[in-house]
Amino acid sequence: MDKIRQNFIKIRKLLDFTFFRVLFFLTLGVLLYIAMFSNVRPEKLDLSLFKVAEKTIRSPGTVEDKLSTEKKRKEALDQVQDVLILKKEYTQNRVDLITSIFESASEVNEDIKDEMQKKAAEGGDASSRPIEPVPSEKAARLKEKLTEGVTKDIPDEVFLSLMQANKEDLAIAKDLTVTAINNIMSKRISADDVENAKKRVEEELKYTTLDGPLKNSAIELGRYAIVQNEFYDPEATEELRKQAAENVEPVKILQGQIIVEEGELITRDKYRQLKLAGFLNIDKSLKPYIGLAFLIGLILSIIYYYFNQLKTDPDKRQTFLLLFGLIFTLSIFLMKMVSLLHELNYTEISYIFPAAMCGMLIKILIDEKLAVFISIIMAVCGSIIFNEGISGALNISAGIYILFSSLAGVLFLSTQNQRSKILQAGFFASAVNLITLLSLMFLRNGQYSGMEYGFFIIASLVSGVVSAVLCIGFLPFFEASFGILSTMKLIELSNPNHPLLRKILTEAPGTYHHSVMVANLAESACEAIGANGLLARVGCYYHDVGKTKRPLFFIENQLNRDNPHDRLPPEKSAQIIIAHAADGGAILRKYHMPKEIVEIAEQHHGTSLLKFFYHKAAQVNPDIKEKEYRYAGPKAQTKEIAIIGIADSVEAAVRSMTQPTPGQIESLVRSITADKLQDGQFNECELTLKELEVVAHTLCETLKGIFHSRIEYPEITKQKVKEA
């Protein structure tokens, strides 16, 4: 395992160089392309015109049949009839014209009558009585009142008969003629129907009570008045044709639609549809391969963006990148292996794939946000890899199944960060798998047998449980190989039954109690500034494990015993105290503890000065070197270690005080924090002054809660008096 870890460390160091990072992503892209290449490669079929199809061929996607659409649109246009409009104003115009002719005839008669009366009044005797104009003269005078167009189209006999009729007969004739014209022209009269309309008005006037010449004149005027009143409307017709064309739905060959059935002859129309669906130019088409390349490029871009903006130290980022690549490649490999089971001619075999494994591993070892991303990416890849037996390039059902299964595992572990909960997460994923499958089945509204329902239940259970089992199996390997300190690993290390914690408890009980107190302080302070509180707590449990080598040389373990330092020179005492940091690191390495825990043990004192022994030695030898009384360091490299160092000093100092007041506690915390800041103990970590203020405030609040004043009960008071 150590050899494997060393190899991974070498590869991780290579990723510090841009060239090798690019090479890493290219390798990942090539592996993805190889895994999905066979799933996007179109199937080669022997398709020829007038040949019998060897298998049923379905359309891989939805495509419009433009030729059929155009044919259907032409048929719709042919069925559109011309729009003819009835111009009602024509009826009124013709009625007004005929009315004006009759009224003009009456006016002419009245004018002649007035003229004759006037002349008769002027002549005086019978011999000079005026002579009435002959009918032809009257007709001429009538024609003068009318337009040339009217007089030209109406025979002269009409005007003669009108002028020969009396006033009452003219009025009757006018009314009958106008009524007949209204009756006929109130209906549509097309160009072809004008003559028939004239005959209808003639028939209507033929049986009136008018005398012969006047009746004939009315008939002639009625026939003259009848004209076409229905006309073609090009704009309305074009609008109607446009609407008819727009209402024609495009003819489409739908995805999954059968184009040719097995044993069916490939006719010209079928051959054309096969061409539209892309079956005749499979060898020449590069679109599926280009589309796959674009998709993989998008996936890798998302991954690159995530790791590029990840706010952590470069070594950790490269470790996470390498770990992600290994888990992702492993998951794609498993997915491809499961897809090969499609050879059993059962397309639903994809549902046994352990979809939740990848997301859970990423969540535990790296980050929840990346786990959600990888769930989406795995769903996309799965919809392509499991497309065997599916019309089209994507198996949407498999993609939805993988997405919900993976998210179920990730979300369950978001609140259950214990290794023992992984199996429960697997069962939770199985339940989500089953619900997802049932919802997909019901949405299809298909008919399923009891055997099929049984298979779906088993597949759901197998997928979730196998995901958990594989996660549990791979987790120790990844943690050991990459030195990953996961949340679950931290929780396991916090177990009081851990051999090292039992060693501290039995050999240095005072140190154990001190470590627990420091853990409470450090965790609350770390969480206040957004640092890893759990890491700080667990690190505090082990930070003084080096004291188990010489427990009695540390005051918290002396328990009313003589202090051995009283018998030692200060330089020797200082060496023993300083050595506990290095001894702790050595013990932790012996037990193969995570690097972060080892660093806490070695760095929690930084390069602080042992002031008590230094000043004690300086009283004897003023030329003593300060360096000999400082811890070897290094200084705290992370915020968590710096806070642990403050909490360690503060807890020891406050515990040495008798009934400390809140003011004394705050003064002490501020003093220790300022002293470490001035001593440069925070120079190598990212702890800011603002965060340092928050840490000091949090420590004060926590210590005030621990060392609050208590009520002194009477029994205790009496006991203290006796003891005094």
FENGIBEL-V573465 format. One record per helix or strand of 2 or more residues. SS is the DSSP state (2 for helix, 1 for strand). FROM is the first residue (numbers start at 1). LEN is the number of residues. If there is no record, write none. Layout:
<<SS FROM LEN> <SS FROM LEN>>
//
This chain:
<<2 2 13> <2 18 23> <1 57 2> <1 63 2> <2 66 13> <1 84 3> <2 89 35> <2 135 11> <2 148 6> <2 156 9> <2 167 19> <2 191 16> <2 212 14> <1 230 3> <2 234 13> <1 252 2> <1 258 3> <2 268 9> <2 287 22> <2 314 31> <2 347 6> <2 356 10> <2 368 18> <2 396 20> <2 419 26> <2 450 33> <2 487 7> <2 499 9> <2 509 20> <2 533 10> <2 545 5> <2 551 3> <2 555 3> <2 564 4> <2 570 21> <2 595 9> <2 611 10> <2 626 4> <2 639 17> <2 662 17> <2 689 18> <2 714 10>>
//
